[in-house]
């Protein structure tokens, strides 16, 4: 019931945002009416109509699902899929419903203590800011996820931060954005939600990518990047990560969590990884795992002897996750994908697929999305790198090759709950 009430609050806020002019106020009723236990029907400007002949899950494809997480086989990761969405409200709330129905609730509540997002958490929406047009994360989707966080059924007293490092090419304010309204940048989303009382801010890590700093615990309050003093033998990476203070005064270390002046609270920082699915000129495919290229400072790590970009093909993004923090959820933008060339994707080169997928396992998500969405589109587009784009390829330099090296880096660090095999992935839609 709390989950359905939260969906009601999200829809109410979304509808009011779409209808309120400048200077309007938003008032949300504290207690929505009782909702049927049947699947919710979402209407209004943020809704996406279900295709004709679809089932209650929004698809006429067969649905493989489990009643709760305890029934999911060991060693299997779930990938949740929503079709026919443009990134607005109905898409992500549909994913949230699938997650809740299948043992992986989005909200952490008294009734769901194993949920992902608590009412007082600091939630970092880690997106792709580097590219304009279809190369960056869809801003309608970012808005939908932010609204979902702010609509926590127990009330949201935490904070939302939208951040990324475009390695000197990033922006929070692309004028030619990836959204229904091509003028709607990430900064526009942040400012709109903020004007309606959501505690949210944006931080472009490009602005601090060349500033080397110590941790808060070392007495250094400056914003910048903390750089590892060593270079790994396998991935040849010098790990670095952002450490900064938000406009609300919250002190965040991407590795260690939220600093309260005397100690870190690692669990209070919840990272939602929000990439876009694309082909890549060097590494063949980019999605959830490759999105961690936005976590280090390219310049500072390279100066320390371990370039993050060069490390990707050696498993460096897996090492970044293991050495800093893993996302609690990965939300993959497949509304428009880059099937022909990437990572830069223009409006004209993009392929519309109108899908969004989510998983707590970035490797399972990437495997399924590349094999079932990107590869078929790339073949249609005449992409000549099909064999090297395959997640099943073991050829050095291929997507499958470096993804398996990345997974091995996590396993070396003791993280064994991610999978990159087709028969260990359970699709739920």
Secondary structure in CASP SS format (residue, H / E / C, confidence):
PFRMAT SS
TARGET T0000
AUTHOR 0000-0000-0000
METHOD secondary structure of the structure
MODEL  1
X C 1.00
X H 1.00
X H 1.00
X H 1.00
X H 1.00
X H 1.00
X H 1.00
X H 1.00
X H 1.00
X H 1.00
X H 1.00
X H 1.00
X H 1.00
X H 1.00
X H 1.00
X H 1.00
X H 1.00
X H 1.00
X H 1.00
X C 1.00
X C 1.00
X C 1.00
X C 1.00
X C 1.00
X C 1.00
X C 1.00
X C 1.00
X C 1.00
X C 1.00
X C 1.00
X C 1.00
X C 1.00
X C 1.00
X C 1.00
X C 1.00
X C 1.00
X C 1.00
X C 1.00
X C 1.00
X C 1.00
X C 1.00
X C 1.00
X C 1.00
X C 1.00
X C 1.00
X C 1.00
X C 1.00
X C 1.00
X C 1.00
X C 1.00
X C 1.00
X C 1.00
X C 1.00
X C 1.00
X C 1.00
X C 1.00
X C 1.00
X C 1.00
X C 1.00
X C 1.00
X C 1.00
X C 1.00
X C 1.00
X C 1.00
X C 1.00
X C 1.00
X C 1.00
X C 1.00
X H 1.00
X H 1.00
X H 1.00
X C 1.00
X C 1.00
X C 1.00
X C 1.00
X C 1.00
X E 1.00
X E 1.00
X E 1.00
X E 1.00
X E 1.00
X E 1.00
X E 1.00
X C 1.00
X C 1.00
X C 1.00
X C 1.00
X C 1.00
X H 1.00
X H 1.00
X H 1.00
X H 1.00
X H 1.00
X H 1.00
X H 1.00
X H 1.00
X H 1.00
X H 1.00
X H 1.00
X H 1.00
X H 1.00
X C 1.00
X C 1.00
X C 1.00
X C 1.00
X C 1.00
X E 1.00
X C 1.00
X C 1.00
X C 1.00
X C 1.00
X C 1.00
X C 1.00
X C 1.00
X C 1.00
X C 1.00
X E 1.00
X C 1.00
X C 1.00
X C 1.00
X C 1.00
X E 1.00
X E 1.00
X E 1.00
X E 1.00
X E 1.00
X E 1.00
X C 1.00
X C 1.00
X C 1.00
X C 1.00
X C 1.00
X C 1.00
X C 1.00
X C 1.00
X C 1.00
X C 1.00
X C 1.00
X H 1.00
X H 1.00
X H 1.00
X H 1.00
X H 1.00
X H 1.00
X H 1.00
X H 1.00
X H 1.00
X H 1.00
X H 1.00
X H 1.00
X C 1.00
X C 1.00
X C 1.00
X C 1.00
X C 1.00
X C 1.00
X C 1.00
X C 1.00
X E 1.00
X E 1.00
X E 1.00
X E 1.00
X E 1.00
X E 1.00
X C 1.00
X C 1.00
X C 1.00
X C 1.00
X C 1.00
X C 1.00
X C 1.00
X C 1.00
X C 1.00
X C 1.00
X C 1.00
X C 1.00
X C 1.00
X C 1.00
X C 1.00
X C 1.00
X C 1.00
X C 1.00
X C 1.00
X C 1.00
X C 1.00
X H 1.00
X H 1.00
X H 1.00
X H 1.00
X H 1.00
X H 1.00
X H 1.00
X H 1.00
X H 1.00
X H 1.00
X C 1.00
X C 1.00
X C 1.00
X C 1.00
X E 1.00
X E 1.00
X E 1.00
X E 1.00
X E 1.00
X H 1.00
X H 1.00
X H 1.00
X H 1.00
X C 1.00
X C 1.00
X C 1.00
X E 1.00
X C 1.00
X C 1.00
X C 1.00
X H 1.00
X H 1.00
X H 1.00
X C 1.00
X C 1.00
X C 1.00
X C 1.00
X C 1.00
X E 1.00
X E 1.00
X E 1.00
X E 1.00
X C 1.00
X C 1.00
X C 1.00
X C 1.00
X C 1.00
X C 1.00
X C 1.00
X C 1.00
X C 1.00
X C 1.00
X C 1.00
X C 1.00
X E 1.00
X E 1.00
X E 1.00
X E 1.00
X E 1.00
X E 1.00
X C 1.00
X C 1.00
X C 1.00
X C 1.00
X C 1.00
X E 1.00
X E 1.00
X E 1.00
X C 1.00
X C 1.00
X C 1.00
X E 1.00
X E 1.00
X E 1.00
X C 1.00
X C 1.00
X C 1.00
X C 1.00
X E 1.00
X E 1.00
X C 1.00
X C 1.00
X C 1.00
X E 1.00
X E 1.00
X E 1.00
X E 1.00
X E 1.00
X E 1.00
X C 1.00
X E 1.00
X E 1.00
X E 1.00
X E 1.00
X E 1.00
X C 1.00
X C 1.00
X C 1.00
X E 1.00
X E 1.00
X E 1.00
X C 1.00
X C 1.00
X C 1.00
X H 1.00
X H 1.00
X H 1.00
X H 1.00
X H 1.00
X C 1.00
X C 1.00
X C 1.00
X H 1.00
X H 1.00
X H 1.00
X H 1.00
X H 1.00
X H 1.00
X C 1.00
X C 1.00
X C 1.00
X C 1.00
X H 1.00
X H 1.00
X H 1.00
X H 1.00
X H 1.00
X H 1.00
X H 1.00
X C 1.00
X H 1.00
X H 1.00
X H 1.00
X H 1.00
X H 1.00
X H 1.00
X H 1.00
X H 1.00
X C 1.00
X C 1.00
X C 1.00
X C 1.00
X C 1.00
X E 1.00
X E 1.00
X E 1.00
X E 1.00
X E 1.00
X E 1.00
X E 1.00
X E 1.00
X E 1.00
X E 1.00
X C 1.00
X C 1.00
X C 1.00
X C 1.00
X C 1.00
X C 1.00
X C 1.00
X C 1.00
X C 1.00
X C 1.00
X C 1.00
X C 1.00
X E 1.00
X E 1.00
X E 1.00
X E 1.00
X E 1.00
X E 1.00
X E 1.00
X E 1.00
X E 1.00
X C 1.00
X C 1.00
X H 1.00
X H 1.00
X H 1.00
X H 1.00
X H 1.00
X H 1.00
X H 1.00
X H 1.00
X H 1.00
X H 1.00
X H 1.00
X H 1.00
X H 1.00
X H 1.00
X H 1.00
X H 1.00
X H 1.00
X H 1.00
X H 1.00
X C 1.00
X C 1.00
X C 1.00
X C 1.00
X C 1.00
X H 1.00
X H 1.00
X H 1.00
X H 1.00
X C 1.00
X C 1.00
X C 1.00
X C 1.00
X C 1.00
X C 1.00
X C 1.00
X C 1.00
X C 1.00
X H 1.00
X H 1.00
X H 1.00
X H 1.00
X H 1.00
X H 1.00
X H 1.00
X H 1.00
X H 1.00
X H 1.00
X H 1.00
X H 1.00
X H 1.00
X H 1.00
X C 1.00
X C 1.00
X C 1.00
X C 1.00
X C 1.00
X C 1.00
X C 1.00
X C 1.00
X C 1.00
X H 1.00
X H 1.00
X H 1.00
X E 1.00
X E 1.00
X E 1.00
X E 1.00
X C 1.00
END
